Amino acid sequence: MFRPVLMCLVLCIVYGNSKPAEKKSRIHPDERLSKLEHDDDKNFDYDHEAFLGEDEAKTFDTLAPEESRRRLGIIVTKIDSNSDGYISEEEMKTWIQNAQKKHIFESVDNQWHEYDMNKDGRISWDEYKNVTYGSYLEDPHTSDGYDYNRMMARDERRFKVADKNGDGKADREEFAAFLFPEENEHMKDIVVQETMEDIDKNGDGFIDLNEYIGDMFQPESDKEPEPEWVASERKQFAEFRDKNHDGKMDREETLDWILPKDYDHAEAEAKHLLHEADQNGDGKLSSSEVVEKYDLFVGSQVTNFGEALMKHDEF
């Protein structure tokens, strides 16, 4: 079976029998922990989704206060990774980060057995290639508008970068890096390279304003007016993307655009939760402090691991 693969954003690989997904803006999404407004004066809904994940936060919303407290107490033991009886800011941050990456873990698990053909616990490049491009390899004359040789070359290049130990096979961590390169520090160069290859139409090694806008908006006719957001993006390019104001983005400027690091939402939320719940001011949270402030956390927004706990009957 042939399975075309293309990059959508800098972080999506499309699997299945369907054609590659429609191109979207390549701007790395704002890594907010929730789409909700963060205003504790109104409610703690943002914090609930950050602490529990969107789906699990909804589940907790249906529970009675005593049941919420009981389940929250169980979650606290999971956050306390060193089992010292307290939750540090770093432990809270890690918990939040892992919750936001739950979709990555699930994606790897869902696809693993499909690609690990010999069931050795590793996925080789040949295994991935044969499953993904099998029909094309059998009949290279297949023509449906896709440049499969280019796609394979890109995938192989990314696979080799993800293969940190260079053994030609990907373990689960390496396969996750291959599927979601934007989430891994050692993959950032390949993310930038792929992005520039897609947008830099004239091949000069830079992204100019026309290429930047053209990647996001392509009018159906010369008479089609530009949406208002396009003017805003032109301003963004001139004032923020093109930092040295030479009319184009180089690799570093492109990296700052697609993988910005100016604000860590998980760290900010961890600090916020500790500040709100740390009653004795010792810079860490006890189980009793968390449970006492249960309305902040459960109806808050940090992880989906609560769901995992429930699936294992730990509640």
N, C-alpha and C positions, 0 to 999 in steps of 0.2 A: 504494500500500500504506500502511496506517495503522500508525504506530509510536507507541504511548503512551509518555510519558516522565514519570517521577515521581522525586522525590528520596528516596533511601534513605540514612540517616544525613544528614549535611550535605554529603556528598561524592560520592554516587553518583547517576548518572542512568541509568535503565534503558532500554536499547534493545532492539529486536526485536519480534516479534509477540506475545510473552508479556505477561501483565498485570504491573503494577508489583510489584517485589519486596516481600516481607513487611517490615513496619517493624521496625527494630532499635533498640537503644540509640543515642542521638545523641552519647554521650560520644565525643570524638575519641580514637581508639585510641592507646594508649601507643606512642610512636614508637621503641620499642626496635628495634634493628637485627636482632634474632633472637628467636625464641620460646624459645631455649635458655637455660639458666642460664649466667651469666657468672662462671665460677670457674676461673681459670687454674691453680689448684693441682690441679684434676682433669684439665682438657684445654683446648685452644684452640678448641673447636668454635664457640663464640659469635663469636670473632674471625674465624674462617674465613668464616662466613656474612655478617659485616659487611663483610669485605673483598672477597668474591667473589660474594655473593648465595647464597641457599639452594641453587639448582640447580647453579650452577657449583662451589660448595664440594663438593657430592657428586661431581662429575666429578673434581675434583682428588684426592679421597679414593681414587680408583681408580688414580692415577698412581704410578709409581715415584719415589723422591726426586729423582733426577737430572732427570727430565722435569718434575717440579713446579718445580724451581729454574729450569730453562730457560724455562718459560712465565711464571714469576713475573718473571724479568728483562725479558721483553717488556712485561708489565703495568706495570712500574716506569717505563718510558719514556712510557707513556700518562699516568701520574699526574703526572709532571714537566712540567707545562704550559708553563713558561717555558724549558724545555730548558737549565737551568743545571747539570744533573748531580746535583741534589739534590731531595729531596721535603720541602717545608715542611709545617708543621702545617696551614696553610690549604689547601694543595694536597691533602693527605690528607683533610681535612674535605670539600672539594668533591667529591672522588672518591667518598667514601662517600655523600654526599647524592645525587649523580647516580645512583648505583647503586640507591638506594631509590626513585628516581623513574622507573626503567626502565619500569614498567608504564604510566606516563603517556605516555611517548614512543611506546610500542607501541600504546596505545589511540588516540592521535591518528593514527598512521600507518594503523592498520587501518580507521579510519572516514573518513579524509580524502577518498578518491576517491568515496565514496558521497554526500557532501554537496557537494563542489565540482563542481556539475553542469556549469558552463560551462568547467571546466578552466583557469581563469585564475589558479590558485594562491592564491585567497582564497575564503572561504565567507561569503556574505552572509546576513543574517537571513532574507531571502525563500527562499534555497536551503535553509537549515536547516528553516525552517517547512514548506516544501512537502514535503520528504522525510519529516519527522517526523510532520506532521499532515495529510498530503495527503488521505487518505480522509475525515477529518472535515470538511475544508474543502470537499470535493466534496459531502458529505451531512451538514450540521450537525445533522440530526435523529437522527443515530446516538446510541443510548443504551445504554451498558454500565456505567454507574455512575461514570464519570469526568467531572469538570468540566474539559473540554478548553479552554474559554475562559480559565479561571483558570490552567491549566497553561501555555498559550501566553503569557499575560501575564507570568507569572513567568520563563519562559525568555527572553522578549524583554528584560525588565528586566535579567536577569543577562548576556545577550549584550551589551547596551549598556555595562555596566560593564566587561566583559572587553575590549571594543573601545577600547583606550587612546587611539588616535589619532582616534577618532570618525569614521572614514571609512565606517562602515556595513558593513565587511567584516572578517572575522577571518583573520589570518595564523595560522601554526601555533602560535606562542606564545600568541596571544590565544585561539585555539580551545582550547588546553590549559587556559588560565585559566577558560574557560567550563565545560569538562567537570569540572575539578578545582579549584574555587575556593578550597578550604581550603589549597592549596599556594602561594597567591599573596597577598602582603601587601595589594595594592590591592583584593582581593576579600573581605577579612575582614568588612567591613560588610554585604555582601550575604549572606554566610554566616550572620551573626548574625540579620539580618532574616528570612531564610527559616526559620531554626530557631524564632524566636519566633512567627512566623506559624503554624507547624505546632503548637506546643505551647500557646501562649496562647489557650486556648479561650474565655475570657470577654472577650477583646479589650481588656484594660486596660493593655496595654503591658508587662506583667511576667509572670514564670513563678512561680507559687506552688507550694507543696509538692505539693498534689494534682495539679496539672498536670504537674509534674516526674515524679512516680511514675506517673501515668496514661499518660504517653508510653512508659514501659518495661514496665509491667505492668497488664493489664486482666483481672481474674478473669472466668471464664466464668459464675460464679454468685456470689450473696452468701455462699454457704457455703464457697466455695473459700478455703482458708487462704493467707495470703501466704507466699511462699518466704522463707527466711532472708535472702537477699540484698536483699530489699526493705527490711527493717529496717536493714540496713547502709547502703542508699542514703538512707534518711530521716536517718540520722546524718550522712552525708556532706553532705547538703543543709544541715542545721542548723549544722554545724561549719565547713564549707569552702566550699560553693557560695554560700550567703547570707552574704556577708562583712560586711555592715553589720547583720545580724540583724534585718531588718525583716519577715521572713517571706516574702520573694519575691526573685527575681533580676531585676535590671535589665539593660540591654544590656551594660554592662561586665562584670558578674558572669557573664552568659551567655557572653561572649567568653572569659573566663578558664576557663570550664567546657569549652567545645567545642574551643578552640584554645589550650591552655595553653602558656606559654613559659617556665616556670620551670626547665626542664632541656633542654639540647641534647644528645641522645644521640650525634649525629654528631661534635660537637666533643669530647665526652668520650672517644669511641672513638679519635679521631685523636690526642688527647693520650696515651692509654694506649699505642697502638701506637708512637708516637715514644719514649715513655719506656722501653718494653721493648726497642726495637731500636737506640736511639741509643748506640752503644758509646763514642764519643769525647766525648759530652756537648756537642756543638756546636749542639744544638737543631734539627737537620735530619738527614735520612737519605740516605746514599749508596746506590747500587745494591748495592754489596757488603754493606752493613749489612743491607739488606732480605733479600737472598738468603741471607746467613749465618743469618738468623733465619727461614728459610722456613717452619718448622713453626708459627710464630705467624701468618703471613699466609695460607698456603694450607691451609685447614682453618680459615680465619678468615671473618669475615662483613662484607665491605664493599661489594662491587659485583657486578653481573651483567655488567659490561662485559667480563670475561674471556670470557664466552660470545660476545659480539659479535666479539671478536678472533678467536676460533676460527672463527666463521662466515666471516670474511674471510681465512681460511687464513694468518693471520699467525703461527700456531704451527708 
